[in-house]
Amino acid sequence: MLDLGRRIRPGISEIQPYVPGLTDDQLKHTYGLSRVVKLNANENALGASPMALAAIREEMNMLHHYPDGSSDLLRRAIAEFHGLKQEHVLVGNGSDDLIKLLSETFLDPGDEIVVPHPSFSQYTFGAYIMRANVKPVSLTADFRYDVEAFLKEVNEKTKLVYLCSPNNPTGDVATQEAVEWLLERLPENVVLIIDLAYNDFSTRPDRVMETSKLLEDPRVVLIHTFSKLYGLAGLRVGYGLANPELWSFVNRVREPFNVNRLAQRAAAAALADEGHRTASVQHALRAREFYRDLANELGLTAMPTEANFVLLHTGDGAKTTQKLMEQGVMVRTGFRGLEEYVRITFGTDEENELCASALKKTL
């Protein structure tokens, strides 16, 4: 019998595939539910940008044509939005695509990356694909960044350092001061990748943001997504800001036509939708207060968050999640090291009330 395991590239069998949460259809089928409140994927409760939806409808008749292989229209829109040149922008099939491309560009077997723990699992996935080693750095006891601890893990094998701000799933930010401190001490051959997927939901003035100083540093990559604030998760489109020379190398491993026509047009339109962006941020601010008050009422700890989700300590995340699913409320648990927590995405006002009711019955 053919032993495929002996023929695959070394290291592939050790990679654990990403396991998404249950879909609403799966939950309805499992528990015989007619309605499900989906609060497990950090999606925008307000839905997609109306301007993006209009752009999709207009583009539908052009689907027999290939997309622009360089995403020039979208890159121009992003560059204008950030006050940059187009050469500073690379667009990907979601931010996951950019993380994988950066891994393929920089990592050799035996290289190392430094990542926060707990955090987004795709950073480690990209490293494992390239047979690089992962050095996790634990957040502090209250889930804050300790950049001095990051620096201690950097050595001659380190190629990439990741920060996620606000961090998923904990919700706190990396500050501008901390990032600049770290950059001043990182070796010249180490690239700092800052994932800003949820940064647009934050209002903290000290959070790390795009600055000319950061973007002038050839070691810095800033990653954004249209999945969260702009509500385009189903289209899979993200982008990175970095030195043009860095992107010139990443483009060598990028697949042609990696972002589809609808995603390009919708994302460009969403950038111009100031009303939807403002409404999404304001909704997140109200939801933070809602869940903070709910946690106080239930005697639970809600971690301070600057994102569109909250990490809630319930004592047994798996049990809480199971009980909530039985009531038609989907939340997320299973993060390594956070077994006593659940992560709850902010839903609509009605969905948040339904979640609160289910939590009270559960706890």
N, C-alpha and C positions, 0 to 999 in steps of 0.2 A: 504493500500500500504506500502511495506517495506521501512522504513526510514533508509537508509544506513548511513546517517550523524550521527545518534545517536550511531552507532556501531563502527565507526572508532576511532582510538586512538586520545585522546585530542591533539589539536594543529595542526593536519594534514590539516584540512580544511583552516587554516590560511596561509599555505605555498603557495607562488606563484611559479608555475613551471617555470623553466628556459625557456625563449623564444628566440631561436636562430634567426638570421637574415634570410631573404628570401634566398632560394637557387637560383642558376643561372637558373635552369629549371623553377622555379616558376616565375621569372622575365621575362624570354623569353615568357612564356605563357600569362602573364598578359598584356604585352605591345607589343606583336607580334614582338619580337626582334630575330634576327638571331645570334647575338653575345652579350655576357655579359662580362664586366670587373669586376671581383669579388675581391673587396678590402674591405671586411667587416668582415673578420674572423681572421686576423693576421696570415695568412698562409705564408709559405715560397714561395716567388715568383720563386725561382729556382727549386722548386719541391723537390722530395725525393732524398736522398743520393743514387747515383748510386750503391754503394756497398751494401746498404740495399736492393735495388731492385734485385740485383743478389742473395742475400741470400734468398729472398722470392721465387724466381724461383727455387732455389735448394731445398727448403723445401716443395714445393707444393705437392710432392708425399708422404709426411708423414702426411697428414691431417687426416688420419683415426686413428692416435694415439693421445692420450691426450697430452696436453702440460706438461712440468715439473711444478708440483704444487708449487715448491719453486723458480722457475725462476733462478736456480743456475748458468746456463751458463751466463745469462745476469748480474746477480748480481756480478759474478766474474769479468766480463768485466768492469762493472761500478767501482767496488772497485779498480781494477788495474788502471783505468783511473784517479781516484782521489787519488791514493796512500793510500788506506784504506784497512781494513779487510772486508771480505764479510759480516760479521755480522753487519756492520754499514749500510747496504743497504737493503731497502725494495722496491719492485717493485709493481706498481699498474696499473690498467686499466685506464691510464691517471692520471694526477695529481688530478683530481676531486675525483677519488677513494681514494687517500691517504687523502685528506681533510675530506671526509666522514668517513673514518676509524678512523682518529684521533678524530673526534667529537664523534663517538660511543665509543671510548675507554675512553675518559676523562670527558665527559659532563653528568651531571645529570640535571633533571628539576630544574630550578631556578639558575643554574650556569650562569656565564657571560663570554662572549668573547669580546675582544676589537679589532676593525678592522679599517683600514683607510677608509675614505670616500672622494671622490668616489673611488671604487676599484672593484675587481673581486667579483661577486655576490655569488659564491659558498661557500665562507667563512661563510656567514650568513645562507645559505641553510643548511649546516651541523649542525649549532647550532639549527635552528628551528626544524629539524628532532628530535633532542634530547630534545626539549622544553627548551632550554637554551635561555638566553637573550643576545641581541647584543647591544654593546655600540660603535657606530661609532665615530671616531675622525676625524674631518675635516682637510684636508690638508691646508696649508697656502694659502694666496690669489694667490700666483704664483705656487700653486700645489706642494709644497715641504713638506717634513716630518718635524713635530715638535714632537720629541720624548718626550719632557717634557709634552706635552699635552696628549700623550699616558699614561705616568706614572700616571698622575692625575686621570685617569679613572680606574686604577687598585685598587681593594679592596679585601676583604676577600672572595668574591664570584667569583673572576676572576680565570679562569682555563687556557685560551688560549689567546695569543696576536698574531695577524697576521701583517706581513709586506709584501708588494709586491714590488720587486725591479728588474728592473724598474716597476713602477706601471702601471697597466692597468686600465683605459685608458689614463692616463696623461703622462706617459713616463719618469718621473724623477726617480732617484735612492735614496735608503737609503744608507748613507755612513757607512763605517766600524766604524768610530769614533762614530757616533750616535748610532749604534747598540750596541757597547761595553759599551757605557755610559748607555744605557737602561738596559742591562743585569746586570750590576753592582748593579742596584737599584731594579730590579724586585724581588719579593718574591721567595723563593725556590720552592714553589708549583705551580708556573706559568710557562707554556711552551710557548716559543717564536717560532713561525712557520714563516719562511722566504721563501716566494714563489719567486724562481729565474727563472721563466719560460722564461723570456726575457733577463736574465743577460748575456748570451753569446753574445748578440748583442752589449753590451756596451763596450766601450773602456776607460771609466773614471777610472783613477787609484785609486780614493778614494771610489769607490763603494764597497758595502759589498760583500765579496767572502768567499768561504770555506777556513777556516784556522784551524790549529790544535787546536788553542785556542777555537774557536767556537765549534768544534766537540767534544772536551773534556768535554764540558758543557752538563750535562744530560738533561738540560731544552731546548735544541736547536734542531729544526728540519729544515733541508734545503730541499726544494722541487724543483725538476727539471722535465722537460717534453721533450719528443722527438717530440712533435707536431710542434714546432716552428723552431728552428735552423736546425733540422735534417729533417724536411719536412715529418714527419710520422703521421700527424694528423688523418688520416683515420684508423690507426691501434690502436689508443688509448693505449699509453704506457707512463708511467712516473715513477719517482723514488724519494725516499727520503733518506737523509743521517742523521743519528742520533745515539745516544748511543744504543748499542745492547740491553740493558735492556728495554729501551723504546719500541723498536720493538718487544720484546718478549711478551709484553702485546697487542700491536696492532695486532700481528699475531693471537691472539685468536679470533678476530672478522673478520678477513680477510676470504673471501670466497676462497675455494680451486680452483686452476686453474683459477685465476683471470686475468691472462695475456695469450693470445693465442700463439700458436707455432710460427706463422709468425711474430708476434710482437716481441717476444723474440729474434728470430734470426736476424730480420731486425735491431732492436735497437743495438744489440751487434756489428753488422757490421757497422752501422752508426757511432758509437763511434770511429772507426778506420779510418773513411773517412776524413782525415785532409784536403784534397783538397776541398771537398764540404763545410766543416765547414768554411774554410777561405774565399771561394768565397761568401758564404751567408753573412758573416759579412761585407765584402768589398762592396757588393751590397747594404746593409742597409746604410752604410756610405754615398755612392753616393746618395741614395734616400733621405736621410735627407737633404743634400745640395739642391737637386732638389726642394723639397717642401718648404724649407726655402726661396729659391729664388722666387718660385711661390707666396708664401704668401706676400712677399715684393712687387712683381709686382702688386698684386691685392689689396694691402692695408689691408691685413688681419693679424691676429696674429697667428703664429704657435708656439705652446708650445715647448720648448726645449725637445728633446726626445733622449733616449738612447736605444730605442727598434726598432722593425721593423714596426712601425706605427707612425702617427703623429696626435695630437689633434689640430684641426683647428677651430678658432673662426669665424663663418660666420654670427652670429646674430640670426639665426633661424635654428637650426639643422634639425628639421623635414621637413621644407620647402626645405632646401638645398638637403636633402637626397631624397625627392620625385622628385625634378627636375632632379637630377642626375640619378635616377632610370629610369626615362622616356627616358633618353639618353643611357641607358644600362650600367651605372656605379653604382656598389653597394658599399656603404660606411655604416658606423654604427653611429647611434645616439640613443637618448632615455635614456642616463645615467642620473640618478636622480641628479639634481643639475648642469647638464651640457647641459641644453636645447638649449643653444646658440652655441653649438659645434658639429662638426662631427669628427669621428675618421676614418682616412684613412690608410689602410694597404699598405705598399710599394709593388707595383706590379713589373712586368718586366719594362724595360725602355719604351717599346711601350705602356704598360698599363698605366704607369704614365703619358705619354704624352696625351693619350686619356682622362684620368681623368682631366688633366690640361685644355684641350680644353673644356670639359664639364663644368668645374667650371667657366671658363671665360664666357661661354654662359649663365650660370645660374646666375652669380653675376653681 
